[in-house]
Amino acid sequence: MSRLIRAVIDTQALRANLQTLRKLAPHSRIAAVVKANAYGHGLAHAARALAEADAFAVARIEDGIALRAAGVTRPILILEGVISEDALTEAAQHDFDLMVHDALQIELLRKCACQHRFVLWLKIDTGMNRLGFRCDDFPAALARVRQLPTPAREIRLVTHLARADDRQDATTGEQLERFKAATQGLALATSIANSAAILSRPDTHGDWVRPGLALYGVSPFANESAASFGLVPVMSFETTVIATRRVARGESVGYGGTWRAARDTTLAILAGGYGDGLPRSLRNGTPVLVNKERAPLVGRVSMDMIAVDIGEVADVHVGTSCKLWGPGLPVEEIADCAGTISYELLCGISSRRVLLEVR
Ligand SMILES: *Cc1c(COP(=O)(O)O)cnc(C)c1O
């Protein structure tokens, strides 16, 4: 089906990025993070392309079930664990690995009639202050997990870094020290690193790494490109010119008239707006690739349309294909133009409205 706006997913790039991350963390196994519909890339396709990953990680149980339905037989870690007996029973049925970050979850496991031997990832809070046992409480939590009536198949130790995307920040080192102190002498597998830590801190790699963003070919760092790590963008967000029009100097375009033409020029109206995942906060001047040239977005993002000044671009007509982000126009740069991060833009691709075209 032809669609005016589409997110084209390069599965070859996804495979290549997995290989690149393997080389960067050669001693670690990889839990590929595919939460939020694989960061907007489409869960099933992404999982298929990442079939060589050692495990998958999703936020919630329904995503794990969707992965199993897509034929994934590898281990699937539920990053938030479960908070009800029903969910625990489901997790057992699908043989999910569970994050255990709270005493309530240990209690559920203790009372569970399912007699399933789970792989349990015990989360230690070393400074994120979101999920996990505080370092002081961790030894008791571990002891209780070790005394479960149905013993775990394996226990792994996890923490999550709050500021690994800032190489200068001392917090990562402090979190690492706390994790080491808490886990010292325990012969259990460890997992610390997200994408930023995989790319910048080999001392955090441990037995398992948990890349998300980098798999999709996007850099977690403000001033370092994905290309500088050998990563290739997986998503190309493409759209189409649906109209062109001349505007005279002084005329405005779109709601609120937030942009006025400084000279007579030509505008292209493109399919795509906040209904498709283009944030309304994109500023005037945000680049759009039209015939491989950068043309500035002008005026407000509407629900289904944007306007671009194509005064400097030749040979644009109804039907011309344009790129909103992807190879040649990093999503990191577009995120910056909206005052947000690439994670949010990628996850915001609305799978109900935007065709995911897989290549
Ligand atoms: C999302 C997430 C990751 C992956 O983070 P990236 O920055 O995308 O690599 C890793 N671990 C946990 C616990 C997460 O929630």
PDBQT file of the ligand as one rigid body, heavy atoms in Angstrom, charges set to zero:
ROOT
HETATM    1  C1  LIG A 401      15.347   1.456  28.663  1.00  0.00    +0.000 C 
HETATM    2  C2  LIG A 401      16.309   0.712  29.484  1.00  0.00    +0.000 A 
HETATM    3  C3  LIG A 401      17.573   0.361  28.984  1.00  0.00    +0.000 A 
HETATM    4  C4  LIG A 401      18.066   0.813  27.631  1.00  0.00    +0.000 C 
HETATM    5  O1  LIG A 401      18.442   2.167  27.666  1.00  0.00    +0.000 OA
HETATM    6  P1  LIG A 401      19.103   2.899  26.398  1.00  0.00    +0.000 P 
HETATM    7  O2  LIG A 401      19.539   4.197  26.918  1.00  0.00    +0.000 OA
HETATM    8  O3  LIG A 401      18.034   3.016  25.378  1.00  0.00    +0.000 OA
HETATM    9  O4  LIG A 401      20.215   2.010  25.949  1.00  0.00    +0.000 OA
HETATM   10  C5  LIG A 401      18.384  -0.412  29.787  1.00  0.00    +0.000 A 
HETATM   11  N1  LIG A 401      17.997  -0.804  31.019  1.00  0.00    +0.000 NA
HETATM   12  C6  LIG A 401      16.797  -0.465  31.536  1.00  0.00    +0.000 A 
HETATM   13  C7  LIG A 401      16.446  -0.911  32.912  1.00  0.00    +0.000 C 
HETATM   14  C8  LIG A 401      15.930   0.305  30.792  1.00  0.00    +0.000 A 
HETATM   15  O5  LIG A 401      14.745   0.652  31.327  1.00  0.00    +0.000 OA
ENDROOT
TORSDOF 0
